[in-house]
């Protein structure tokens, strides 16, 4: 392949990576699903490996995708930080819509190949929902992080752990990594850190994300193969229990509230629209 061809392929991979990054930065939109739609999911899973030789061999693929993802996340974070600051209620309701809209996709994964949900797998569903309801009362509305100018040891550990969880969730089609962070109350802090280039926070979170990607790929592959329905039922439980966390208590039937209701409906439609191209292609 000539230089022009290689440059063109790298640019295309970067654009696909940017689409995945934008998806990963928006709660309720699955970066994994976008990776499937853009036809690089399988290659991405194979390329992310702790085997140094294979990793080096896959760098021409991973680098443009990674750069594109970083650019997509950063650009989205800049916009979202302003929206949180000036239009908190409509933004929260939009994200609430995105999460509600993601339920059918996750439910379909629970019933993959037309299988009924086994009664035993209702247990992980209720565990997931119960855990989120417990966190709602246990947190008493406080932030997961200290919020000070300097990171505490607890903050460092939490950012690292959320990096692992967010990265692991990011690679599962139908599941949004940022949605999971939203569920656990870490999303706003991470988005602010990305938009403000808070290097200490980004190092802690990034280190966790790297560990999460390399260790979770194989683990998730095994868990989804052996306990696919139970795993997705647990995720569905987390989603159901998370809605109470995300609903803005400041909601009022004023101008922002009405706009928020409209955006809630738009958000519900977005996950369906992101999967529409792949559905149409299957019908052809």
C-alpha positions in Angstrom: 0.0 0.0 0.0 1.3 3.4 -0.9 1.8 6.3 1.5 -1.4 8.0 0.4 -3.4 4.8 1.1 -1.9 4.4 4.5 -2.6 8.0 5.4 -6.1 7.7 4.2 -6.7 4.5 6.3 -5.1 6.2 9.4 -7.4 9.2 9.0 -10.4 7.0 8.6 -9.5 5.1 11.7 -9.0 8.4 13.6 -12.5 9.5 12.6 -13.9 6.2 13.7 -12.0 6.6 17.0 -13.4 10.1 17.4 -17.0 8.8 16.9 -16.3 6.1 19.6 -14.8 8.8 21.9 -17.8 11.1 21.5 -20.1 8.1 22.3 -18.0 7.2 25.3 -18.3 10.7 26.7 -22.1 10.8 26.5 -23.9 8.8 29.2 -26.3 6.3 27.6 -24.5 6.1 24.3 -22.4 3.0 23.9 -18.9 3.4 22.5 -18.8 -0.4 22.1 -21.9 -0.2 19.9 -20.3 2.6 17.8 -17.2 0.4 17.4 -19.5 -2.4 16.1 -21.3 0.0 13.7 -18.0 1.3 12.4 -16.7 -2.3 12.0 -13.6 -2.1 14.2 -14.9 -3.8 17.4 -13.5 -7.3 16.7 -10.2 -5.9 15.6 -10.1 -3.6 18.7 -10.7 -6.5 21.1 -7.9 -8.5 19.4 -5.5 -5.5 19.3 -5.8 -4.7 23.0 -3.5 -7.3 24.5 -0.8 -7.5 27.2 1.4 -9.4 24.7 4.0 -6.7 23.9 4.9 -8.1 20.5 1.3 -8.2 19.4 0.7 -4.8 20.8 3.6 -3.3 18.9 2.3 -5.0 15.7 -1.1 -3.5 16.2 0.2 0.1 16.9 -0.6 1.3 13.3 -4.2 0.5 14.1 -4.4 1.4 17.8 -2.6 4.8 17.5 -5.0 6.6 15.1 -8.0 5.0 16.9 -6.6 6.1 20.3 -5.8 9.6 19.1 -9.3 10.0 17.6 -10.9 8.7 20.8 -9.0 11.1 23.0 -9.9 14.0 20.7 -13.6 13.0 20.7 -13.7 12.7 24.5 -11.9 16.1 25.0 -14.1 18.0 22.6 -17.2 16.5 24.0 -16.1 17.3 27.6 -15.6 21.0 26.8 -19.1 21.3 25.6 -20.7 19.2 28.4 -18.9 21.2 31.1 -20.6 24.4 29.9 -23.9 22.7 29.6 -23.7 21.4 33.2 -22.8 24.9 34.4 -25.5 26.8 32.5 -28.3 24.3 31.7 -28.0 21.7 34.5 -31.7 20.5 34.5 -32.1 20.1 30.7 -28.7 18.4 30.4 -29.5 15.9 33.3 -32.9 15.1 31.7 -31.3 14.6 28.4 -28.9 12.1 30.0 -31.8 10.5 31.8 -33.4 10.0 28.4 -30.3 8.5 27.0 -30.1 6.0 29.8 -33.8 5.1 29.5 -33.3 4.7 25.8 -30.5 2.3 26.3 -32.7 -0.1 28.3 -34.1 -1.9 25.2 -30.6 -2.5 23.8 -29.4 -4.1 27.1 -32.7 -6.0 27.4 -32.1 -7.5 23.9 -28.7 -8.6 25.0 -30.3 -10.3 28.0 -32.5 -12.2 25.5 -29.8 -12.9 23.0 -30.8 -15.5 20.4 -34.4 -15.4 21.5 -33.8 -17.0 24.9 -36.1 -16.2 27.8 -34.7 -14.6 30.9 -34.1 -17.4 33.4 -35.6 -16.8 36.9 -32.1 -17.3 38.4 -30.8 -14.3 36.5 -33.4 -12.0 38.2 -31.1 -12.3 41.2 -28.2 -10.2 39.6 -30.9 -7.8 38.4 -32.2 -7.1 41.9 -28.6 -7.0 43.2 -27.7 -4.3 40.7 -30.8 -2.3 41.4 -30.5 -2.7 45.1 -26.9 -1.6 45.1 -27.8 1.6 43.3 -30.7 2.3 45.7 -28.4 1.7 48.7 -25.8 4.1 47.2 -28.5 6.8 46.8 -29.2 6.8 50.5 -25.7 6.0 51.7 -24.1 9.0 49.8 -26.7 11.4 51.3 -26.3 13.6 48.2 -22.5 14.2 48.7 -20.0 13.9 45.9 -17.9 10.7 45.5 -14.7 12.8 45.7 -13.5 15.3 48.3 -13.7 18.3 45.8 -10.6 20.0 47.3 -7.7 21.6 45.4 -5.5 18.7 46.2 -6.2 15.0 45.7 -6.6 12.9 48.9 -5.5 9.2 49.0 -9.1 8.3 48.8 -9.6 10.4 45.7 -6.6 8.8 44.0 -7.9 5.3 44.7 -11.4 6.2 43.6 -10.3 7.8 40.3 -8.1 4.8 39.6 -10.9 2.4 40.3 -13.4 4.4 38.2 -10.9 4.4 35.4 -10.9 0.6 35.5 -14.7 0.3 35.7 -15.3 3.0 33.0 -12.8 1.4 30.6 -14.1 -2.1 31.2 -17.7 -0.9 30.6 -16.6 1.1 27.5 -15.8 -2.0 25.5 -19.1 -3.8 26.0 -21.5 -3.2 23.1 -24.8 -1.8 24.4 -23.3 -0.5 27.6 -22.0 3.1 28.1 -18.8 3.5 30.2 -19.7 7.1 31.0 -23.2 6.0 31.9 -21.7 3.6 34.5 -19.5 6.5 35.8 -22.7 8.6 36.0 -24.4 5.8 38.0 -21.5 5.8 40.5 -21.4 9.6 40.8 -18.0 10.0 39.2 -18.9 11.3 35.7 -19.2 15.1 36.5 -15.8 15.2 38.2 -14.1 13.3 35.4 -15.6 15.4 32.7 -14.5 18.6 34.5 -11.0 17.2 34.8 -10.8 16.4 31.1 -12.2 19.8 30.1 -9.9 21.6 32.5 -6.9 19.4 31.7 -6.5 18.5 35.4 -3.3 16.5 35.0 -3.2 14.7 38.5 -6.8 13.5 38.1 -6.2 12.5 34.5 -3.1 10.5 35.4 -5.0 8.6 38.2 -8.0 8.0 36.0 -5.9 7.2 32.9 -3.8 4.7 34.8 -7.0 2.9 35.9 -8.4 3.0 32.4 -5.2 1.4 30.9 -5.3 -1.3 33.6 -9.1 -1.8 33.0 -8.6 -2.1 29.2 -5.8 -4.7 29.3 -7.2 -6.8 32.2 -10.9 -6.5 31.4 -10.9 -7.5 27.7 -10.2 -11.2 28.5 -12.2 -11.2 31.7 -15.3 -9.7 30.0 -15.0 -12.1 27.1 -15.0 -15.0 29.6 -17.9 -13.6 31.7 -20.1 -12.8 28.7 -19.5 -16.2 27.2 -20.2 -18.1 30.4 -22.7 -15.8 32.2 -24.0 -13.5 29.4 -27.6 -13.3 30.5 -26.7 -12.9 34.2 -24.2 -10.2 33.4 -26.6 -8.1 31.3 -29.3 -8.6 33.9 -27.0 -7.1 36.5 -26.2 -4.2 34.2 -30.0 -3.7 33.6 -30.4 -3.6 37.4 -27.7 -0.9 37.7 -29.5 1.1 35.0 -32.9 0.8 36.6 -31.5 1.8 40.0 -29.5 4.7 38.6 -32.4 6.8 37.4 -33.1 8.1 40.9 -29.5 9.3 41.1 -29.7 11.2 37.8 -33.1 12.9 38.1 -32.5 16.6 38.8 -34.1 17.6 42.1 -34.0 21.2 40.9 -36.6 20.4 38.1 -39.4 22.9 37.8 -42.1 23.5 35.2 -40.4 26.6 33.8 -38.6 27.3 30.5 -35.6 25.1 31.3 -37.9 22.4 32.6 -40.0 22.3 29.4 -36.8 22.2 27.3 -35.6 19.4 29.6 -38.7 17.3 28.9 -38.2 17.7 25.2 -34.5 16.7 25.5 -35.6 13.8 27.7 -37.6 12.5 24.7 -34.7 13.2 22.3 -32.4 11.4 24.6 -34.6 8.3 24.6 -34.5 8.3 20.8 -30.7 8.7 20.5 -29.6 5.1 21.4 -32.1 3.7 18.8 -30.8 6.1 16.1 -27.2 5.2 16.7 -28.0 1.5 16.0 -30.3 2.3 13.1 -27.5 2.1 10.4 -26.5 -1.4 11.4 -30.2 -2.5 11.6 -30.9 -1.2 8.1 -27.8 -2.9 6.7 -28.9 -6.2 8.2 -32.3 -5.8 6.4 -30.6 -5.3 3.0 
